């Protein structure tokens, strides 16, 4: 097969303790999965059915550098547990992720009833750590994020409204899940704006750590 121009290189993620890499397929994200974040964003606390959005797989950041995006003056960090799926939509492992969000564009989209792509699916919006292999559900793990050494977010995976198995089951009703899919599972309270020059450190107990500099 010949191509009209060269294909882009496949996106792969490092795996802790392995020379082999994880072939990334799609990036799914869960909205409003921690009640304290729902509250801080002005929502109603409860257990509504989960809803999803997506990012392109080349939004991944592996070098620890997040270029501040154009068209926004209010970009927020969102610490998240990331689930990596293997064959048969089974959990292959977990990683630490940050869902960067153009909050001003998201607010405008909500007001106008528009889609969130420009707010969520922009370039470099998905920094992620190496995947730690771990079969099955991760029911409890302390998680936190600091900016310039000051703690911004602090919670526990157990505070998720929808558990990992429930998220996978719900997402599978809408999409054909494949090996290589990853799921950002939502963020706890404490999201906030970042500026050029900020240094972020995110960590999830038993999963890993992620350091990102805003440039």
N, C-alpha and C positions, 0 to 999 in steps of 0.2 A: 504494500500500500504506500502510495506517495502522497505527500501533503502539500498544500498550496503555500504553506510557510511552516517553519519549525514549530512543533508543539511545545507548550510550556512544560517545564520540569515538574514531575509529580511532587506534591507536598507530603513530607514524611515527618514524624515526630520521634524524638529520642525516647528510649525505654530504659529505665533504671536497671543496671545489672546485665544489659544485653548489648551485643554489637549490632544486632538486627534492629531495624526501625519500624515504626508503626505507620502503615500507609493510610493517610487521611482521606476519607471520602467526603463526608458532609459535616457541617457544624450546625447543630440544633441548639436552641436556647429556650429556657423556661422563664416565663415572666411571673413575678409576684409569688414567690414560693416561700417567703418568710414573712410572718405577720407583722413583725416590727418594721420591716421595709414597706409593706403595704400601708401601714399607718403613717410613716414619715412621708410617703408620697401622696397622702390625702385620700387613700382608698379605704374601703370598709373591710375590717377584719372578718375572716370567715374561711370557708373551705370551698371556694368556687372551683369548678373544673379547671385544670391547668390549661394555659394557652401557650402557644409556641411562636417563635420567629427564628430566622436563620441568618447566618453570616456566610460569606464565601470562604472556601477553605484556604485561599491565599491571604485572608485577613490575619492569619497566624503570625505571631511574633516570637522568634526563638533567640534573638540576639540581645534581648534585654533593652532595646531602644524603641520608645514609642514616639514617633513624630507627631507633634501637636497638629491636628487636622485643620484645614481651611474651612471656611464657611461656618465657624462656630467660635463663640467666646465663653462657652460654659461646658467644658468636657469633664465628665465625672468618672471616677473609678468605681467598679463593682466587683468585689471579691466573690469568687464562685468555686465550688467543687465541680470538677469536670469528670464525667464518666466516659470511658473509652470502650467501645463495643467490639467484640470479636465475632466469630462465626455464630450463626443462629441467634443473633442479637443478645448474646450472653455478655456479661461484664468481663472485659479483659483486664481493666485496671482503672486507676484514678489519677488525676493531675490537679494542680492548682492553676486556676485561670483568673484573668481579669477581663471583664466585659466593659470596655470603654464605651461611653455613651455621650453623644452630642446632646446634652440635656435640653438646650434651648430649641434645637430642631425637633426633638421628641415632643416637647410641650406644644410646639406649633402644630405638629402632625396630629396630636390628640385633639386639639381645638378644632382643626379643620376636617377631622375624620379621615386622615390620610395614612398611608402605610408608613412604617418606621425605617425603611431601608437606609435613608440618608443619615438617620440618627444612630443606627445600630450596625449596619453592614458595611461600614466604610473601611478603607485600607488600614491595616495595622491595628485593628480594633480588638484583636483577640490574643494577647500575650498568654503563653501557657508554659508550664514547667514540663520536665520529662515525666512520662507516664510511669507510675509505679504499678507493676502487675499485682492484681488482687482480685481473685474470683469471688463473686457474690456481692451482697449488699454491704455498704459501709454505714452502719447504723448510728455511730457516734464518733465525733472527732472535733476537737477544739480548732477554731479557725480565726485568723486575725489578719489585719492589714494596717500598716503604718506608712505615713507620708513624712519624710524628713525626720524620722525617728519618733513622731507623735502618733499614737494609736488612733485610728479612725474607725475601724470596724472590728468587732469582736463578737463571736457567737459560737455555735456548735452545729454540726451537721444534723444532729437530732432535732433541731428546731425547724427543719424543713416541713412545710405543710404537706407536700407530696413526697413520699419516699422514693428512692431510686427505682425499686421494682414498679411502683405505681407510675412513675414518669415514663419508664420504658414501655409499659403496657399501654398507656394513653397515647404516647407518640406513635406507637406501632399501629394505632387505629387510623392514622392519617397518612403515614408514609411507610414504604417498604424499607425497613431498617436493614443496613448492610454492614459487613465487617469493615472497620475503618471509620464508622460514624462516631462522633463525639457529641456529648450533651453538656452544655453549661447549665447547671441546675438551679440557678437563681442566687440572689444576693441578700444578705442580712442588712439590717439598718446601719447607718453611718456613712452612706455614700456621700461623696463630696467632690468639689472641683479640684482639678490639678492645673499646674502652670509649668511652663518650660523651666527646666532646671530641677524640678522635683524628683526625689528618689523614693520609690515605693518598694516596700518589702511585704510580701504576702506569704502566709504559711498555713498549712493545714496539717495538724498532728497526724503522724503516721503515713502521710501522703508525700509531702515535699515542701519546697519553698520556691519562691519566684521573686526575683529582683528586677525592677524596671525603672529606667530613667526617662523622663519626659524631655524630648529634645525639639 
